[in-house]
């Protein structure tokens, strides 16, 4: 079974996927950031968290080596990638470039 986000990134609507590790210190902060972004961009951008702690193959497939890693996709194409801590403003700027 494919992870749900792999179907989402194929859509024409931009998708911001954040790859996290449940053991990482930033997991709680990322949760709040993604919730804020989901509210701000409802209907315009798909935003999802993917915990790679239980599926290392996902991290390998998408070459994720740091957590969190934020990847913006559109029509199954990677548009941008950022790693480490980000603010809502930084992530919003990333999203706005894709809209």
N, CA, C and O atoms as a printed pandas DataFrame, in Angstrom:
     atom_number atom_name residue_name chain_id  residue_number  x_coord  y_coord  z_coord
0              1         N          UNK        A               1    0.836   -1.189    0.000
1              2        CA          UNK        A               1    0.000    0.000    0.000
2              3         C          UNK        A               1    0.873    1.243    0.000
3              4         O          UNK        A               1    1.788    1.359    0.815
4              5         N          UNK        A               2    0.599    2.172   -0.907
5              6        CA          UNK        A               2    1.357    3.410   -0.976
6              7         C          UNK        A               2    0.934    4.337    0.154
7              8         O          UNK        A               2   -0.237    4.369    0.534
8              9         N          UNK        A               3    1.893    5.095    0.692
9             10        CA          UNK        A               3    1.506    6.109    1.671
10            11         C          UNK        A               3    0.561    7.122    1.026
11            12         O          UNK        A               3    0.682    7.429   -0.160
12            13         N          UNK        A               4   -0.366    7.630    1.807
13            14        CA          UNK        A               4   -1.373    8.565    1.314
14            15         C          UNK        A               4   -0.748    9.784    0.641
15            16         O          UNK        A               4   -1.254   10.252   -0.379
16            17         N          UNK        A               5    0.348   10.305    1.201
17            18        CA          UNK        A               5    0.932   11.520    0.634
18            19         C          UNK        A               5    1.435   11.305   -0.787
19            20         O          UNK        A               5    1.485   12.262   -1.560
20            21         N          UNK        A               6    1.810   10.083   -1.159
21            22        CA          UNK        A               6    2.293    9.830   -2.512
22            23         C          UNK        A               6    1.182    9.997   -3.550
23            24         O          UNK        A               6    1.469   10.295   -4.709
24            25         N          UNK        A               7   -0.056    9.816   -3.163
25            26        CA          UNK        A               7   -1.177   10.101   -4.054
26            27         C          UNK        A               7   -1.429   11.605   -4.101
27            28         O          UNK        A               7   -1.739   12.155   -5.158
28            29         N          UNK        A               8   -1.296   12.260   -2.967
29            30        CA          UNK        A               8   -1.547   13.695   -2.858
30            31         C          UNK        A               8   -0.567   14.505   -3.698
31            32         O          UNK        A               8   -0.974   15.473   -4.339
32            33         N          UNK        A               9    0.706   14.140   -3.712
33            34        CA          UNK        A               9    1.705   14.946   -4.420
34            35         C          UNK        A               9    1.542   14.904   -5.931
35            36         O          UNK        A               9    2.167   15.691   -6.642
36            37         N          UNK        A              10    0.718   14.004   -6.427
37            38        CA          UNK        A              10    0.461   13.917   -7.871
38            39         C          UNK        A              10   -0.542   14.971   -8.336
39            40         O          UNK        A              10   -0.650   15.234   -9.534
40            41         N          UNK        A              11   -1.268   15.569   -7.413
41            42        CA          UNK        A              11   -2.324   16.517   -7.751
42            43         C          UNK        A              11   -1.747   17.832   -8.273
43            44         O          UNK        A              11   -0.570   18.130   -8.064
44            45         N          UNK        A              12   -2.584   18.614   -8.952
45            46        CA          UNK        A              12   -2.150   19.920   -9.450
46            47         C          UNK        A              12   -2.118   20.962   -8.334
47            48         O          UNK        A              12   -1.505   22.019   -8.486
48            49         N          UNK        A              13   -2.770   20.668   -7.224
49            50        CA          UNK        A              13   -2.686   21.537   -6.049
50            51         C          UNK        A              13   -1.329   21.302   -5.385
51            52         O          UNK        A              13   -0.948   20.150   -5.175
52            53         N          UNK        A              14   -0.595   22.355   -5.051
53            54        CA          UNK        A              14    0.692   22.156   -4.381
54            55         C          UNK        A              14    0.521   21.384   -3.069
55            56         O          UNK        A              14   -0.494   21.511   -2.383
56            57         N          UNK        A              15    1.525   20.594   -2.742
57            58        CA          UNK        A              15    1.525   19.826   -1.492
58            59         C          UNK        A              15    2.824   20.084   -0.757
59            60         O          UNK        A              15    3.910   19.873   -1.297
60            61         N          UNK        A              16    2.706   20.543    0.481
61            62        CA          UNK        A              16    3.871   20.718    1.335
62            63         C          UNK        A              16    3.909   19.532    2.282
63            64         O          UNK        A              16    3.037   19.368    3.135
64            65         N          UNK        A              17    4.925   18.714    2.117
65            66        CA          UNK        A              17    5.085   17.523    2.941
66            67         C          UNK        A              17    6.262   17.754    3.870
67            68         O          UNK        A              17    7.353   18.113    3.426
68            69         N          UNK        A              18    6.041   17.549    5.153
69            70        CA          UNK        A              18    7.142   17.673    6.105
70            71         C          UNK        A              18    7.468   16.277    6.625
71            72         O          UNK        A              18    6.614   15.585    7.179
72            73         N          UNK        A              19    8.704   15.891    6.436
73            74        CA          UNK        A              19    9.185   14.599    6.890
74            75         C          UNK        A              19    9.799   14.795    8.273
75            76         O          UNK        A              19   10.716   15.595    8.455
76            77         N          UNK        A              20    9.276   14.052    9.235
77            78        CA          UNK        A              20    9.733   14.168   10.619
78            79         C          UNK        A              20   10.062   12.788   11.171
79            80         O          UNK        A              20    9.686   11.757   10.615
80            81         N          UNK        A              21   10.772   12.814   12.276
81            82        CA          UNK        A              21   11.033   11.600   13.037
82            83         C          UNK        A              21   10.372   11.797   14.390
83            84         O          UNK        A              21   10.611   12.802   15.060
84            85         N          UNK        A              22    9.547   10.851   14.793
85            86        CA          UNK        A              22    8.829   10.978   16.062
86            87         C          UNK        A              22    9.787   11.171   17.226
87            88         O          UNK        A              22    9.435   11.783   18.235
88            89         N          UNK        A              23   10.989   10.652   17.084
89            90        CA          UNK        A              23   11.985   10.783   18.142
90            91         C          UNK        A              23   12.656   12.153   18.131
91            92         O          UNK        A              23   13.383   12.494   19.064
92            93         N          UNK        A              24   12.417   12.937   17.086
93            94        CA          UNK        A              24   13.056   14.249   16.962
94            95         C          UNK        A              24   12.480   15.271   17.922
95            96         O          UNK        A              24   11.314   15.192   18.310
96            97         N          UNK        A              25   13.301   16.219   18.295
97            98        CA          UNK        A              25   12.896   17.269   19.221
98            99         C          UNK        A              25   11.857   18.198   18.615
99           100         O          UNK        A              25   11.080   18.817   19.342
100          101         N          UNK        A              26   11.835   18.302   17.303
101          102        CA          UNK        A              26   10.982   19.271   16.636
102          103         C          UNK        A              26    9.584   18.760   16.306
103          104         O          UNK        A              26    8.790   19.497   15.722
104          105         N          UNK        A              27    9.267   17.535   16.658
105          106        CA          UNK        A              27    7.993   16.926   16.253
106          107         C          UNK        A              27    6.782   17.729   16.728
107          108         O          UNK        A              27    5.824   17.894   15.973
108          109         N          UNK        A              28    6.807   18.225   17.953
109          110        CA          UNK        A              28    5.671   18.985   18.479
110          111         C          UNK        A              28    5.575   20.344   17.784
111          112         O          UNK        A              28    4.486   20.775   17.405
112          113         N          UNK        A              29    6.702   21.008   17.619
113          114        CA          UNK        A              29    6.722   22.308   16.939
114          115         C          UNK        A              29    6.199   22.170   15.511
115          116         O          UNK        A              29    5.434   23.015   15.045
116          117         N          UNK        A              30    6.605   21.119   14.823
117          118        CA          UNK        A              30    6.159   20.879   13.457
118          119         C          UNK        A              30    4.654   20.674   13.417
119          120         O          UNK        A              30    3.986   21.149   12.498
120          121         N          UNK        A              31    4.122   19.982   14.391
121          122        CA          UNK        A              31    2.673   19.757   14.458
122          123         C          UNK        A              31    1.926   21.091   14.481
123          124         O          UNK        A              31    0.964   21.277   13.737
124          125         N          UNK        A              32    2.365   22.014   15.331
125          126        CA          UNK        A              32    1.697   23.315   15.423
126          127         C          UNK        A              32    1.892   24.154   14.164
127          128         O          UNK        A              32    0.969   24.842   13.730
128          129         N          UNK        A              33    3.071   24.104   13.583
129          130        CA          UNK        A              33    3.318   24.832   12.337
130          131         C          UNK        A              33    2.415   24.332   11.218
131          132         O          UNK        A              33    1.819   25.130   10.494
132          133         N          UNK        A              34    2.313   23.017   11.074
133          134        CA          UNK        A              34    1.487   22.477    9.992
134          135         C          UNK        A              34    0.007   22.788   10.219
135          136         O          UNK        A              34   -0.723   23.050    9.262
136          137         N          UNK        A              35   -0.435   22.762   11.462
137          138        CA          UNK        A              35   -1.836   23.109   11.740
138          139         C          UNK        A              35   -2.118   24.561   11.383
139          140         O          UNK        A              35   -3.172   24.869   10.828
140          141         N          UNK        A              36   -1.183   25.457   11.699
141          142        CA          UNK        A              36   -1.361   26.867   11.365
142          143         C          UNK        A              36   -1.372   27.070    9.846
143          144         O          UNK        A              36   -2.183   27.832    9.321
144          145         N          UNK        A              37   -0.473   26.390    9.155
145          146        CA          UNK        A              37   -0.429   26.498    7.698
146          147         C          UNK        A              37   -1.676   25.895    7.049
147          148         O          UNK        A              37   -2.174   26.423    6.054
148          149         N          UNK        A              38   -2.181   24.791    7.608
149          150        CA          UNK        A              38   -3.403   24.183    7.077
150          151         C          UNK        A              38   -4.566   25.150    7.179
151          152         O          UNK        A              38   -5.379   25.238    6.259
152          153         N          UNK        A              39   -4.659   25.870    8.271
153          154        CA          UNK        A              39   -5.736   26.848    8.437
154          155         C          UNK        A              39   -5.566   28.017    7.458
155          156         O          UNK        A              39   -6.538   28.485    6.865
156          157         N          UNK        A              40   -4.346   28.473    7.301
157          158        CA          UNK        A              40   -4.055   29.624    6.433
158          159         C          UNK        A              40   -4.269   29.307    4.954
159          160         O          UNK        A              40   -4.737   30.160    4.201
160          161         N          UNK        A              41   -3.931   28.087    4.533
161          162        CA          UNK        A              41   -3.975   27.729    3.117
162          163         C          UNK        A              41   -5.037   26.678    2.796
163          164         O          UNK        A              41   -4.904   25.944    1.817
164          165         N          UNK        A              42   -6.065   26.603    3.595
165          166        CA          UNK        A              42   -7.135   25.618    3.378
166          167         C          UNK        A              42   -7.684   25.729    1.959
167          168         O          UNK        A              42   -8.064   26.812    1.515
168          169         N          UNK        A              43   -7.722   24.608    1.256
169          170        CA          UNK        A              43   -8.245   24.566   -0.096
170          171         C          UNK        A              43   -7.257   24.988   -1.176
171          172         O          UNK        A              43   -7.526   24.812   -2.364
172          173         N          UNK        A              44   -6.118   25.542   -0.774
173          174        CA          UNK        A              44   -5.123   26.011   -1.748
174          175         C          UNK        A              44   -3.882   25.125   -1.794
175          176         O          UNK        A              44   -3.239   24.994   -2.835
176          177         N          UNK        A              45   -3.553   24.517   -0.648
177          178        CA          UNK        A              45   -2.342   23.710   -0.530
178          179         C          UNK        A              45   -2.634   22.521    0.369
179          180         O          UNK        A              45   -3.279   22.662    1.408
180          181         N          UNK        A              46   -2.158   21.353   -0.034
181          182        CA          UNK        A              46   -2.228   20.170    0.826
182          183         C          UNK        A              46   -0.999   20.193    1.729
183          184         O          UNK        A              46    0.124   20.350    1.249
184          185         N          UNK        A              47   -1.207   20.040    3.021
185          186        CA          UNK        A              47   -0.089   20.051    3.963
186          187         C          UNK        A              47   -0.184   18.805    4.820
187          188         O          UNK        A              47   -1.207   18.545    5.453
188          189         N          UNK        A              48    0.903   18.032    4.833
189          190        CA          UNK        A              48    0.893   16.774    5.588
190          191         C          UNK        A              48    2.232   16.552    6.284
191          192         O          UNK        A              48    3.286   16.979    5.814
192          193         N          UNK        A              49    2.148   15.874    7.411
193          194        CA          UNK        A              49    3.350   15.414    8.121
194          195         C          UNK        A              49    3.514   13.929    7.826
195          196         O          UNK        A              49    2.544   13.171    7.823
196          197         N          UNK        A              50    4.757   13.526    7.578
197          198        CA          UNK        A              50    5.063   12.119    7.350
198          199         C          UNK        A              50    6.135   11.723    8.352
199          200         O          UNK        A              50    7.247   12.252    8.329
200          201         N          UNK        A              51    5.799   10.796    9.226
201          202        CA          UNK        A              51    6.749   10.303   10.219
202          203         C          UNK        A              51    7.512    9.138    9.603
203          204         O          UNK        A              51    6.944    8.079    9.338
204          205         N          UNK        A              52    8.789    9.345    9.381
205          206        CA          UNK        A              52    9.603    8.304    8.751
206          207         C          UNK        A              52   10.184    7.327    9.767
207          208         O          UNK        A              52   10.922    6.415    9.395
208          209         N          UNK        A              53    9.861    7.507   11.035
209          210        CA          UNK        A              53   10.384    6.631   12.086
210          211         C          UNK        A              53   10.017    5.171   11.850
211          212         O          UNK        A              53   10.773    4.263   12.197
212          213         N          UNK        A              54    8.848    4.959   11.258
213          214        CA          UNK        A              54    8.349    3.605   11.078
214          215         C          UNK        A              54    8.531    3.087    9.657
215          216         O          UNK        A              54    8.213    1.934    9.366
216          217         N          UNK        A              55    9.046    3.943    8.771
217          218        CA          UNK        A              55    9.244    3.520    7.395
218          219         C          UNK        A              55   10.472    4.217    6.822
219          220         O          UNK        A              55   10.372    5.280    6.209
220          221         N          UNK        A              56   11.614    3.610    7.029
221          222        CA          UNK        A              56   12.875    4.188    6.572
222          223         C          UNK        A              56   12.976    4.220    5.051
223          224         O          UNK        A              56   13.759    4.990    4.495
224          225         N          UNK        A              57   12.190    3.391    4.383
225          226        CA          UNK        A              57   12.223    3.378    2.921
226          227         C          UNK        A              57   11.734    4.705    2.345
227          228         O          UNK        A              57   12.214    5.144    1.299
228          229         N          UNK        A              58   10.787    5.340    3.020
229          230        CA          UNK        A              58   10.304    6.648    2.565
230          231         C          UNK        A              58   11.438    7.661    2.621
231          232         O          UNK        A              58   11.636    8.431    1.680
232          233         N          UNK        A              59   12.183    7.662    3.723
233          234        CA          UNK        A              59   13.310    8.583    3.865
234          235         C          UNK        A              59   14.346    8.324    2.773
235          236         O          UNK        A              59   14.901    9.266    2.207
236          237         N          UNK        A              60   14.602    7.077    2.483
237          238        CA          UNK        A              60   15.560    6.731    1.423
238          239         C          UNK        A              60   15.048    7.186    0.055
239          240         O          UNK        A              60   15.786    7.787   -0.726
240          241         N          UNK        A              61   13.794    6.895   -0.220
241          242        CA          UNK        A              61   13.224    7.226   -1.528
242          243         C          UNK        A              61   13.290    8.721   -1.818
243          244         O          UNK        A              61   13.588    9.127   -2.942
244          245         N          UNK        A              62   13.009    9.544   -0.798
245          246        CA          UNK        A              62   12.979   10.992   -0.995
246          247         C          UNK        A              62   14.266   11.679   -0.515
247          248         O          UNK        A              62   14.310   12.902   -0.386
248          249         N          UNK        A              63   15.299   10.891   -0.255
249          250        CA          UNK        A              63   16.610   11.399    0.150
250          251         C          UNK        A              63   16.509   12.364    1.334
251          252         O          UNK        A              63   17.037   13.475    1.294
252          253         N          UNK        A              64   15.831   11.922    2.373
253          254        CA          UNK        A              64   15.654   12.728    3.577
254          255         C          UNK        A              64   16.736   12.327    4.571
255          256         O          UNK        A              64   16.808   11.176    5.002
256          257         N          UNK        A              65   17.572   13.293    4.925
257          258        CA          UNK        A              65   18.683   13.020    5.834
258          259         C          UNK        A              65   18.645   13.885    7.090
259          260         O          UNK        A              65   19.359   13.614    8.056
260          261         N          UNK        A              66   17.810   14.930    7.076
261          262        CA          UNK        A              66   17.669   15.820    8.224
262          263         C          UNK        A              66   16.190   15.946    8.565
263          264         O          UNK        A              66   15.322   15.791    7.706
264          265         N          UNK        A              67   15.925   16.227    9.824
265          266        CA          UNK        A              67   14.529   16.375   10.269
266          267         C          UNK        A              67   14.369   17.666   11.031
267          268         O          UNK        A              67   15.219   18.008   11.853
268          269         N          UNK        A              68   13.319   18.379   10.781
269          270        CA          UNK        A              68   12.341   18.140    9.723
270          271         C          UNK        A              68   12.885   18.567    8.361
271          272         O          UNK        A              68   13.759   19.429    8.265
272          273         N          UNK        A              69   12.353   17.952    7.324
273          274        CA          UNK        A              69   12.622   18.377    5.947
274          275         C          UNK        A              69   11.278   18.686    5.308
275          276         O          UNK        A              69   10.362   17.863    5.319
276          277         N          UNK        A              70   11.178   19.880    4.754
277          278        CA          UNK        A              70    9.962   20.395    4.125
278          279         C          UNK        A              70   10.139   20.296    2.617
279          280         O          UNK        A              70   11.073   20.879    2.068
280          281         N          UNK        A              71    9.254   19.564    1.938
281          282        CA          UNK        A              71    9.358   19.406    0.488
282          283         C          UNK        A              71    8.030   19.833   -0.132
283          284         O          UNK        A              71    6.961   19.368    0.263
284          285         N          UNK        A              72    8.125   20.725   -1.107
285          286        CA          UNK        A              72    6.945   21.218   -1.801
286          287         C          UNK        A              72    6.855   20.516   -3.157
287          288         O          UNK        A              72    7.777   20.585   -3.970
288          289         N          UNK        A              73    5.733   19.845   -3.382
289          290        CA          UNK        A              73    5.489   19.096   -4.611
290          291         C          UNK        A              73    4.312   19.699   -5.364
291          292         O          UNK        A              73    3.430   20.323   -4.775
292          293         N          UNK        A              74    4.317   19.502   -6.662
293          294        CA          UNK        A              74    3.158   19.830   -7.501
294          295         C          UNK        A              74    3.228   18.927   -8.717
295          296         O          UNK        A              74    4.251   18.883   -9.399
296          297         N          UNK        A              75    2.156   18.209   -8.995
297          298        CA          UNK        A              75    2.095   17.259  -10.109
298          299         C          UNK        A              75    3.261   16.278  -10.056
299          300         O          UNK        A              75    3.895   15.994  -11.072
300          301         N          UNK        A              76    3.531   15.774   -8.877
301          302        CA          UNK        A              76    4.557   14.756   -8.628
302          303         C          UNK        A              76    5.989   15.260   -8.863
303          304         O          UNK        A              76    6.923   14.463   -8.950
304          305         N          UNK        A              77    6.153   16.572   -8.963
305          306        CA          UNK        A              77    7.473   17.163   -9.168
306          307         C          UNK        A              77    7.880   17.919   -7.904
307          308         O          UNK        A              77    7.092   18.679   -7.342
308          309         N          UNK        A              78    9.094   17.705   -7.476
309          310        CA          UNK        A              78    9.611   18.438   -6.326
310          311         C          UNK        A              78    9.970   19.845   -6.772
311          312         O          UNK        A              78   10.809   20.030   -7.653
312          313         N          UNK        A              79    9.326   20.847   -6.155
313          314        CA          UNK        A              79    9.576   22.235   -6.514
314          315         C          UNK        A              79   10.638   22.875   -5.623
315          316         O          UNK        A              79   11.501   23.609   -6.106
316          317         N          UNK        A              80   10.571   22.597   -4.332
317          318        CA          UNK        A              80   11.491   23.191   -3.368
318          319         C          UNK        A              80   11.698   22.245   -2.203
319          320         O          UNK        A              80   10.886   21.360   -1.933
320          321         N          UNK        A              81   12.821   22.464   -1.518
321          322        CA          UNK        A              81   13.131   21.653   -0.349
322          323         C          UNK        A              81   13.895   22.515    0.647
323          324         O          UNK        A              81   14.816   23.244    0.279
324          325         N          UNK        A              82   13.502   22.421    1.902
325          326        CA          UNK        A              82   14.182   23.114    2.995
326          327         C          UNK        A              82   14.295   22.140    4.162
327          328         O          UNK        A              82   13.427   21.288    4.356
328          329         N          UNK        A              83   15.345   22.268    4.918
329          330        CA          UNK        A              83   15.529   21.404    6.084
330          331         C          UNK        A              83   15.672   22.236    7.343
331          332         O          UNK        A              83   15.961   23.432    7.300
332          333         N          UNK        A              84   15.464   21.572    8.451
333          334        CA          UNK        A              84   15.610   22.145    9.790
334          335         C          UNK        A              84   14.446   23.049   10.158
335          336         O          UNK        A              84   13.448   23.119    9.440
336          337         N          UNK        A              85   14.582   23.731   11.268
337          338        CA          UNK        A              85   13.500   24.571   11.784
338          339         C          UNK        A              85   13.173   25.714   10.838
339          340         O          UNK        A              85   14.060   26.345   10.262
340          341         N          UNK        A              86   11.889   25.962   10.692
341          342        CA          UNK        A              86   11.394   27.057    9.863
342          343         C          UNK        A              86   10.278   27.763   10.604
343          344         O          UNK        A              86    9.613   27.173   11.456
344          345         N          UNK        A              87   10.075   29.023   10.278
345          346        CA          UNK        A              87    8.971   29.783   10.855
346          347         C          UNK        A              87    7.771   29.700    9.914
347          348         O          UNK        A              87    7.904   29.271    8.768
348          349         N          UNK        A              88    6.616   30.105   10.394
349          350        CA          UNK        A              88    5.430   30.148    9.543
350          351         C          UNK        A              88    5.678   31.099    8.386
351          352         O          UNK        A              88    5.256   30.830    7.261
352          353         N          UNK        A              89    6.351   32.201    8.647
353          354        CA          UNK        A              89    6.647   33.173    7.598
354          355         C          UNK        A              89    7.527   32.560    6.514
355          356         O          UNK        A              89    7.250   32.732    5.326
356          357         N          UNK        A              90    8.567   31.858    6.899
357          358        CA          UNK        A              90    9.462   31.224    5.920
358          359         C          UNK        A              90    8.717   30.180    5.095
359          360         O          UNK        A              90    8.899   30.098    3.880
360          361         N          UNK        A              91    7.886   29.392    5.750
361          362        CA          UNK        A              91    7.132   28.357    5.040
362          363         C          UNK        A              91    6.061   28.978    4.145
363          364         O          UNK        A              91    5.792   28.477    3.054
364          365         N          UNK        A              92    5.458   30.059    4.603
365          366        CA          UNK        A              92    4.462   30.759    3.783
366          367         C          UNK        A              92    5.101   31.307    2.515
367          368         O          UNK        A              92    4.507   31.237    1.439
368          369         N          UNK        A              93    6.308   31.851    2.636
369          370        CA          UNK        A              93    7.024   32.364    1.459
370          371         C          UNK        A              93    7.299   31.231    0.475
371          372         O          UNK        A              93    7.188   31.409   -0.738
372          373         N          UNK        A              94    7.653   30.087    1.000
373          374        CA          UNK        A              94    7.905   28.914    0.162
374          375         C          UNK        A              94    6.631   28.521   -0.590
375          376         O          UNK        A              94    6.666   28.249   -1.790
376          377         N          UNK        A              95    5.531   28.497    0.119
377          378        CA          UNK        A              95    4.243   28.123   -0.472
378          379         C          UNK        A              95    3.810   29.156   -1.515
379          380         O          UNK        A              95    3.362   28.792   -2.602
380          381         N          UNK        A              96    3.942   30.418   -1.189
381          382        CA          UNK        A              96    3.493   31.487   -2.089
382          383         C          UNK        A              96    4.203   31.421   -3.437
383          384         O          UNK        A              96    3.611   31.751   -4.464
384          385         N          UNK        A              97    5.464   30.997   -3.442
385          386        CA          UNK        A              97    6.200   30.885   -4.709
386          387         C          UNK        A              97    5.609   29.809   -5.610
387          388         O          UNK        A              97    5.791   29.847   -6.827
388          389         N          UNK        A              98    4.903   28.853   -5.020
389          390        CA          UNK        A              98    4.321   27.754   -5.804
390          391         C          UNK        A              98    2.896   28.030   -6.252
391          392         O          UNK        A              98    2.377   27.339   -7.129
392          393         N          UNK        A              99    2.267   29.016   -5.668
393          394        CA          UNK        A              99    0.862   29.292   -6.017
394          395         C          UNK        A              99    0.740   30.132   -7.282
395          396         O          UNK        A              99   -0.371   30.449   -7.707
